[in-house]
């Protein structure tokens, strides 16, 4: 079967599963169905062989299994998978969001921009219409006011008139399309900066929201709500973990005797996944808060500098204030992006709440309290504090590379495997999720870093790492929600989430990097010879005396005969010009050439000069 045929068969299977789920009243997206198909095929209990072509019976069985799992009521596993798919489809990184937001804005403004570029104004009415369209484009592009508000349009028109009078529309129309777009963008930035500055001076700013105040109010509120939700989710995870440990230790819960450990593990995976995704969003909110603080500080300082520059002068050059207005517009656009990004993050966080209903209905708070009666519920911080003093003895575990706090500069940024969970507990304690403690020691194995919940777990895992990693992978095949929860995408082909495809990442991971430097000797044996080196102390004494004598010498200067009473002299002459004239008759005459010789020119005053006429006749 060719690749195209295989893809066609897979698409048909996904379509059939989606139609059957819709017929049973359960809407399932193609992404969720595709992930469920992969999970069912990977589960060894279902008996599918990925190395051979599926028969019709295999396809029918695959469709039935997927439809059964997708329509299962009250399944924490299904809710976890839906949560993962929802997050992958709705969450984007900060860089991707800003790029997508700018692309959508450019797409929406495309028709308005093309109308301005293509418009040919021939009359005064056409010029006025073009001017109005430019104003509307500026308001829509900057997002600081509505083009339907009369006061906003009037203020924007006044600002535009001050930098681009209507009389200059003729020059604008003569430009090329590319130059028009560039000038339109520059004018938009300057006009927006003028309106923001007027709002700062309380002299305008109609329709401009107070973004700094709104962000200062929204950030603490959103952070507080998400931290409260995170604390509640973590509390459920700690209680589920304590109950599973109690069941694993052979103790019966105080409540119902037939409590299923499988459902408890599924509920634990559900809340742990919610906790991990909330931490990703909270990290973005914290980064957004830092970015907002930086933008506000820059905006405030720029406004103050511009106010001082404008108020201290009666006339200000455009070359001085226009760059300030452009920067104001850019800073304001950055605040707008942060506001939209916060709204998206809040919407994604709220969208995760419905995927917690299944485990909440299976284990109500009152029932959990009854089951945990007499049990100690420890938080992740308490578990780490209890095992903080434990540390792997490197002498007992030879042949392995262990990293400890303080041994490297970026220890806290190591990309830990299994999202920081203990791999030994996952494999040896029936899929129990326990947070690892890096203080015990981080095992480096084939450029992967593993943490453990106790020293015994670290020693056991390091003795047979291949066995435990394969058992963890086998557990992930049986519980598909663990593939994304533990970040095992690369071990299973075709299960990489949407956000880890080209151009995106699920979350920003710390890269293990450090600055290092080495120094080597260029020449082990020095071959340079110092020719001025002296070892004889008498020679050194002679040089010292000569230097001392030089210090007592005086430099003299003399005037030479060649330079005495001399100066540079320049003169400028004009070369003779060739002239000619034309007459009606040509005539020639020959005259004697005068020749006079004078003597005694250098004599004394009492002896006059003698003049001798040496002119010869023409005939001679």
C-alpha positions in Angstrom: 0.0 0.0 0.0 1.4 3.3 -1.0 1.6 6.3 1.3 -1.2 8.1 -0.4 -3.5 5.1 -0.1 -2.6 4.7 3.6 -3.4 8.3 4.3 -6.7 7.9 2.5 -7.6 4.8 4.6 -6.7 6.7 7.8 -8.8 9.7 6.8 -11.8 7.4 6.1 -11.4 5.7 9.5 -11.3 9.0 11.2 -14.3 10.2 9.3 -16.3 7.0 10.2 -15.4 7.3 13.9 -16.5 11.0 13.9 -19.8 10.2 12.2 -20.6 7.4 14.7 -19.7 9.6 17.7 -21.9 12.4 16.3 -24.7 9.8 15.9 -24.4 9.0 19.6 -24.5 12.6 20.6 -20.8 13.1 21.3 -18.9 15.6 19.2 -15.3 14.7 18.6 -12.8 16.8 16.6 -10.6 15.2 14.0 -7.5 15.8 16.1 -9.0 14.0 19.1 -10.2 11.1 16.9 -6.7 10.8 15.3 -5.0 10.8 18.7 -7.5 8.1 20.0 -6.8 6.0 16.9 -3.1 6.1 17.6 -3.6 5.4 21.3 -5.8 2.3 20.6 -3.3 0.9 18.1 -0.4 1.4 20.5 -2.2 -0.3 23.4 -0.9 -3.9 23.4 -4.1 -5.2 25.0 -6.0 -4.4 21.8 -3.8 -6.7 19.7 -3.1 -4.5 16.7 0.2 -5.0 14.8 1.5 -1.8 13.4 3.9 -3.7 11.0 1.1 -5.2 8.9 -1.7 -3.8 6.9 -5.1 -3.6 8.7 -7.8 -5.9 7.4 -11.5 -5.0 7.2 -12.0 -6.8 10.5 -9.2 -4.9 12.1 -10.7 -1.6 10.8 -14.1 -2.5 12.1 -12.6 -3.4 15.5 -10.6 -0.3 15.6 -13.6 1.9 14.9 -15.7 0.1 17.6 -12.9 0.5 20.2 -12.4 4.2 19.4 -16.1 5.0 19.4 -16.5 3.2 22.7 -13.7 5.2 24.3 -14.8 8.5 22.8 -18.4 8.1 24.0 -17.5 6.7 27.4 -19.4 8.6 30.2 -17.5 9.9 33.3 -14.0 8.8 32.1 -11.2 10.9 33.5 -8.9 9.5 30.8 -11.2 10.9 28.0 -11.3 14.2 29.8 -7.5 14.3 30.0 -7.2 13.6 26.3 -9.7 16.2 25.5 -7.9 18.7 27.7 -4.6 18.0 25.9 -6.1 18.3 22.5 -7.9 21.5 23.5 -4.7 23.0 24.8 -2.7 22.1 21.7 -5.3 23.6 19.4 -5.8 26.8 21.3 -2.4 27.6 23.0 0.3 29.4 21.1 3.6 30.8 22.1 4.1 34.5 22.6 6.0 34.9 19.4 3.6 33.0 17.3 0.6 34.9 18.8 2.1 38.3 18.0 2.9 37.2 14.5 -0.6 35.7 13.9 -2.2 38.8 15.4 -0.3 41.1 13.1 -1.1 38.9 10.1 -4.8 39.0 10.9 -4.7 42.7 11.3 -3.0 43.2 8.0 -5.5 40.9 6.3 -8.5 42.8 7.7 -7.0 46.2 6.7 -6.1 44.9 3.3 -9.3 46.1 1.5 -9.1 49.5 3.1 -5.4 49.9 2.1 -6.0 48.8 -1.4 -8.9 51.3 -1.8 -6.5 54.0 -0.8 -3.7 52.8 -3.1 -5.9 52.4 -6.1 -8.0 55.5 -5.8 -7.5 58.1 -8.5 -8.7 61.5 -7.2 -9.6 63.9 -10.0 -11.9 66.4 -8.3 -11.8 68.2 -5.0 -14.6 65.9 -3.7 -12.4 62.9 -4.6 -9.5 64.4 -2.6 -11.7 64.9 0.4 -12.9 61.3 0.2 -9.4 60.0 -0.1 -8.4 62.1 3.0 -11.3 60.6 5.0 -10.3 57.1 4.0 -6.8 57.7 5.2 -8.1 58.9 8.5 -10.3 55.8 8.8 -7.4 53.5 8.0 -5.3 55.2 10.7 -7.9 54.6 13.3 -8.5 51.0 12.3 -4.8 50.2 12.1 -3.8 51.8 15.4 -6.8 50.6 17.3 -7.1 53.8 19.3 -10.6 54.9 18.6 -13.5 54.0 16.3 -13.9 55.6 12.8 -17.6 55.9 13.6 -17.1 58.3 16.5 -17.3 61.9 15.3 -15.1 63.3 18.0 -12.4 60.7 17.4 -12.5 61.3 13.7 -12.3 65.1 14.2 -9.3 64.8 16.6 -7.5 62.4 14.2 -8.1 64.7 11.3 -6.7 67.6 13.2 -3.6 65.6 14.1 -3.2 64.5 10.5 -3.7 68.0 9.2 -0.7 69.2 11.3 1.7 66.7 9.7 0.1 66.0 6.4 -2.1 68.8 5.0 -4.7 68.0 2.5 -2.8 70.1 -0.1 -0.1 67.4 -0.2 -2.4 64.7 -1.5 -1.3 65.4 -5.0 2.3 64.4 -4.1 0.9 61.3 -2.3 -1.0 60.2 -5.4 2.1 60.5 -7.6 4.0 57.9 -5.5 4.3 54.2 -6.2 2.2 51.7 -4.3 5.1 50.6 -2.1 6.0 54.2 -1.3 2.3 54.9 -0.5 2.2 52.0 1.9 5.4 53.2 3.6 4.2 56.8 3.9 0.8 55.6 5.2 2.4 53.5 7.9 4.7 56.4 8.9 1.8 58.9 9.1 -0.3 56.4 11.1 2.5 56.1 13.7 3.0 59.8 14.0 -0.7 60.6 14.2 -1.2 57.9 16.8 1.7 59.2 18.8 0.3 62.8 18.7 -3.1 61.5 20.0 -1.5 59.5 22.8 0.6 62.6 23.8 -2.5 64.7 23.8 -4.2 62.2 26.1 -1.2 62.4 28.4 -1.6 66.2 28.5 -5.4 65.9 29.0 -5.9 67.9 25.8 -7.4 65.1 23.7 -7.1 61.4 23.3 -10.8 60.8 22.5 -11.6 57.1 22.4 -8.2 56.0 23.7 -8.5 53.5 26.6 -6.2 53.9 29.6 -4.2 50.7 28.8 -1.6 51.0 31.6 -4.4 51.2 34.2 -6.3 48.4 32.6 -3.3 46.2 32.5 -2.3 47.0 36.1 -5.8 45.9 37.2 -6.1 42.8 35.0 -2.7 41.3 35.7 -3.0 40.8 39.5 -6.6 39.7 39.1 -5.8 37.1 36.4 -2.7 35.9 38.3 -4.6 35.6 41.5 -7.4 33.6 39.9 -5.1 31.2 38.2 -2.9 30.7 41.3 -6.1 29.9 43.3 -7.1 27.4 40.6 -3.6 25.9 40.6 -3.6 25.6 44.4 -7.0 23.8 44.2 -5.7 21.4 41.5 -2.5 20.7 43.4 -4.6 19.9 46.6 -6.6 17.3 44.6 -3.4 15.8 43.3 -1.9 15.5 46.8 -5.0 13.9 48.1 -5.2 11.4 45.2 -1.5 10.6 45.7 -2.0 10.0 49.4 -5.0 7.7 48.8 -3.1 5.7 46.1 -0.2 5.3 48.5 -2.5 4.0 51.2 -4.0 1.5 48.8 -0.6 0.4 47.6 0.5 -0.1 51.2 -2.4 -2.6 51.8 -4.5 -0.3 53.9 -8.2 -0.2 53.2 -9.7 3.3 52.9 -12.1 4.4 55.6 -15.0 4.8 53.2 -16.0 2.4 50.4 -14.1 -0.8 50.3 -14.4 -1.3 46.5 -12.6 1.9 45.5 -10.9 1.3 42.1 -7.2 2.2 42.0 -7.5 2.5 38.2 -10.0 5.4 38.5 -7.9 7.0 41.2 -4.9 6.9 38.9 -6.9 8.3 36.0 -8.1 11.1 38.3 -4.5 11.8 39.4 -3.4 12.0 35.8 -6.2 14.4 35.0 -5.4 16.9 37.8 -1.6 16.6 37.2 -2.2 17.4 33.5 -4.3 20.4 34.5 -1.6 21.5 36.9 1.1 21.3 34.2 -0.9 23.3 31.7 -1.8 26.0 34.3 1.9 26.4 35.1 2.6 27.0 31.4 0.0 29.7 31.3 1.1 31.2 34.6 4.7 31.4 33.3 3.4 33.3 30.2 1.4 35.6 32.5 4.5 36.4 34.6 6.4 37.1 31.4 3.6 39.3 30.2 3.7 41.2 33.5 7.4 41.9 33.1 7.0 43.0 29.6 4.1 45.4 30.6 6.3 46.9 33.3 9.1 47.5 30.8 6.7 49.1 28.3 5.1 51.3 30.8 8.4 52.6 32.1 9.6 53.3 28.6 6.2 55.0 27.7 6.3 57.2 30.8 9.9 58.3 30.3 9.2 59.0 26.6 6.2 61.1 27.4 8.0 63.1 30.0 10.9 63.8 27.6 8.6 64.8 24.9 6.7 67.1 27.2 9.9 68.8 28.3 11.0 69.2 24.7 7.8 70.7 23.6 7.1 73.1 26.5 10.6 74.6 26.5 10.5 75.8 22.9 8.1 78.0 21.0 8.7 76.1 17.8 9.9 72.5 17.6 11.4 70.9 14.5 9.6 67.9 13.1 12.9 66.0 13.0 12.9 66.3 16.8 9.4 65.3 17.8 8.4 62.9 15.0 10.7 60.1 16.2 9.2 60.5 19.7 5.7 60.2 18.3 6.7 57.1 16.4 8.1 55.4 19.4 5.0 56.3 21.4 2.9 54.5 18.8 5.1 51.4 19.0 5.0 51.3 22.8 1.3 51.6 22.8 1.0 48.9 20.2 3.1 46.7 22.5 0.7 47.3 25.3 -2.3 46.5 23.1 -0.6 43.1 22.2 -0.1 42.3 25.8 -3.8 43.1 26.6 -5.0 40.8 23.8 -2.5 38.1 24.9 -3.8 38.3 28.4 -7.4 37.8 27.2 -6.3 34.8 25.2 -4.5 33.2 28.1 -7.5 33.8 30.4 -9.8 32.2 27.8 -7.5 29.2 27.5 -7.3 28.8 31.3 -11.1 29.0 31.6 -11.5 26.5 28.8 -9.6 23.9 30.8 -12.1 23.8 33.6 -14.8 21.6 31.9 -12.3 18.8 31.6 -12.1 18.4 35.4 -15.8 17.4 35.7 -15.4 13.6 35.4 -12.9 13.2 38.3 -14.8 15.7 40.4 -18.0 13.7 40.0 -16.3 10.4 40.7 -14.6 11.7 43.9 -16.6 14.5 45.5 -14.8 16.4 48.3 -16.9 14.8 51.0 -16.1 11.3 49.8 -12.4 12.1 49.5 -12.4 13.4 53.1 -14.0 10.1 54.2 -11.6 8.0 52.3 -8.6 9.9 53.6 -9.6 9.8 57.2 -6.6 9.1 59.3 -4.2 9.5 56.4 -1.5 12.2 56.1 -1.7 14.3 53.0 1.7 15.7 52.0 2.3 18.4 49.5 5.0 18.2 46.9 7.0 20.8 48.9 6.8 18.7 52.0 7.9 15.6 50.2 10.9 17.4 48.8 11.7 18.9 52.3 11.6 15.4 53.8 14.0 14.0 51.2 16.2 17.1 50.9 19.0 15.6 53.1 19.1 12.3 51.1 21.7 12.3 48.5 23.0 9.5 46.2 26.3 8.1 47.2 28.4 8.3 44.0 30.8 5.7 45.4 28.1 3.1 45.7 26.6 3.8 42.3 29.6 3.7 40.0 29.6 4.1 36.2 26.8 6.7 36.2 27.1 10.5 36.0 25.2 12.3 38.7 24.6 16.0 39.0 23.9 17.9 42.2 22.9 21.4 43.1 25.9 23.8 43.1 27.9 21.7 40.7 26.8 23.6 37.6 25.5 27.0 36.8 22.2 26.1 35.2 21.2 23.2 37.4 17.6 24.5 37.9 17.1 24.8 34.1 17.8 21.2 33.3 15.2 19.6 30.9 14.1 16.8 33.3 12.5 13.7 31.9 8.9 12.7 32.7 8.2 16.4 33.4 10.1 16.1 36.7 8.3 13.0 37.9 10.0 10.0 39.4 10.5 7.3 36.8 11.0 4.6 39.3 7.6 5.2 40.9 6.0 5.2 37.5 7.4 1.8 36.7 7.6 0.0 40.0 4.6 1.4 41.9 1.9 0.8 39.3 2.0 4.1 37.6 2.1 6.3 40.7 3.1 9.9 39.9 5.5 11.3 42.5 7.5 14.5 42.0 11.2 14.0 41.8 13.6 15.9 44.0 16.7 17.2 42.2 18.5 17.6 45.6 18.8 13.8 45.8 20.8 13.8 42.5 20.0 14.1 38.8 21.0 11.1 36.7 22.4 11.9 33.3 22.0 9.1 30.9 22.4 9.6 27.1 21.9 13.3 27.4 18.7 12.8 29.4 18.1 13.9 33.0 16.1 11.8 35.5 15.0 12.8 39.0 13.7 10.6 41.7 11.5 10.8 44.8 14.0 9.0 47.1 17.6 7.8 47.2 16.4 4.2 47.1 14.5 4.9 43.9 17.5 6.6 42.4 19.8 3.7 43.1 17.3 1.1 41.8 16.7 3.1 38.6 20.4 3.6 37.9 21.0 -0.1 38.3 18.7 -1.0 35.4 17.8 2.2 33.6 16.8 0.5 30.3 14.4 -1.8 32.1 12.6 1.0 33.9 12.4 3.3 30.9 10.8 0.5 28.8 8.3 -0.2 31.6 7.4 3.5 31.7 6.9 3.4 27.9 4.7 0.3 28.3 2.7 2.1 30.9 2.2 5.1 28.5 0.9 2.7 25.8 -1.8 1.4 28.2 -2.6 4.9 29.5 -2.4 7.3 26.4 -2.8 10.4 28.5 0.7 9.8 29.9 2.3 10.4 26.5 1.7 14.1 26.6 1.6 14.4 30.4 5.1 13.0 30.7 6.3 14.5 27.4 7.0 11.1 25.7 6.0 12.3 22.2 9.3 11.4 20.7 9.1 7.8 21.8 5.9 7.3 19.9 5.8 8.3 16.2 2.8 10.3 15.1 1.8 11.4 18.6 3.6 14.7 18.6 1.0 17.4 19.6 0.0 20.1 17.2 1.9 22.8 19.1 5.2 20.9 18.8 5.0 20.7 15.0 6.9 23.1 12.7 6.9 26.6 14.0 5.7 26.0 17.5 6.5 24.4 20.9 4.3 23.2 23.7 6.3 25.2 26.2 9.7 26.8 26.4 12.1 24.2 27.8 15.4 25.1 29.5 18.4 24.2 27.4 21.3 22.8 29.2 24.0 25.3 28.2 26.9 26.9 30.1 29.7 29.3 29.2 33.0 27.5 29.2 36.5 28.4 28.2 39.9 26.7 27.8 43.4 28.0 27.6 46.3 26.2 26.0 49.9 27.1 25.6 50.7 28.2 22.0 54.4 27.3 22.4 55.3 24.9 25.2 59.0 26.0 24.9 59.4 29.8 24.6 61.5 30.7 21.6 61.4 34.5 21.7 64.8 36.0 22.5 65.0 39.4 24.2 68.0 41.1 22.4 68.1 44.0 24.9 68.4 41.7 27.9 71.6 42.3 30.0 72.9 40.1 32.7 76.1 41.9 33.5 75.6 44.3 36.3 78.4 46.6 35.0 76.8 46.9 31.7 73.5 47.8 33.5 75.4 50.4 35.5 76.8 51.9 32.3 73.4 52.2 30.8 72.0 53.8 33.9 74.8 56.4 33.9 74.1 57.2 30.3 70.4 57.6 31.0 71.2 59.9 33.9 73.4 62.1 31.7 70.7 62.4 29.1 68.4 63.8 31.7 70.8 66.7 32.3 71.1 67.6 28.6 69.4 70.7 27.1 68.1 70.8 23.6 69.1 73.8 21.5 67.8 75.1 18.2 69.5 77.4 15.5 68.3 79.3 12.5 70.1 78.3 9.3 71.2 80.6 6.6 68.9 79.1 4.0 65.8 79.9 6.1 66.9 83.3 7.4 64.6 86.2 6.3 62.9 84.0 3.8 59.2 83.6 3.2 57.0 81.7 0.7 55.7 83.9 -2.1 53.0 82.9 -4.6 51.8 84.8 -7.7 49.1 84.2 -10.2 49.4 84.9 -13.9 46.9 84.8 -16.7 48.1 83.1 -20.0 47.7 85.3 -23.1 44.6 84.8 -25.1 44.6 84.1 -28.8 42.6 86.8 -30.6 41.9 87.4 -34.3 40.0 89.8 -36.5 39.0 89.7 -40.1 39.1 92.6 -42.6 38.1 93.1 -46.2 41.8 93.4 -47.4 44.9 91.7 -46.2 47.9 94.0 -45.8 51.4 93.5 -44.5 54.2 95.8 -43.3 57.7 95.0 -42.3 59.3 97.2 -39.6 62.7 96.9 -38.0 62.9 94.9 -34.8 64.0 97.2 -32.0 67.0 96.2 -30.0 68.5 98.4 -27.2 71.4 97.5 -25.0 71.8 99.3 -21.6 74.9 99.2 -19.5 75.8 100.3 -16.0 72.4 99.3 -14.5 74.2 97.9 -11.5 76.6 100.8 -11.0 76.7 103.6 -8.6 74.3 106.5 -8.6 77.0 109.0 -9.8 77.5 107.0 -13.0 74.4 107.1 -15.2 73.3 104.2 -17.4 74.4 104.2 -21.0 71.8 103.3 -23.7 73.1 101.9 -27.0 70.6 101.5 -30.0 71.4 98.2 -31.8 68.4 98.2 -34.1 69.2 97.0 -37.6 67.5 98.3 -40.7 64.9 96.1 -42.5 67.1 95.7 -45.6 69.9 94.1 -43.4 
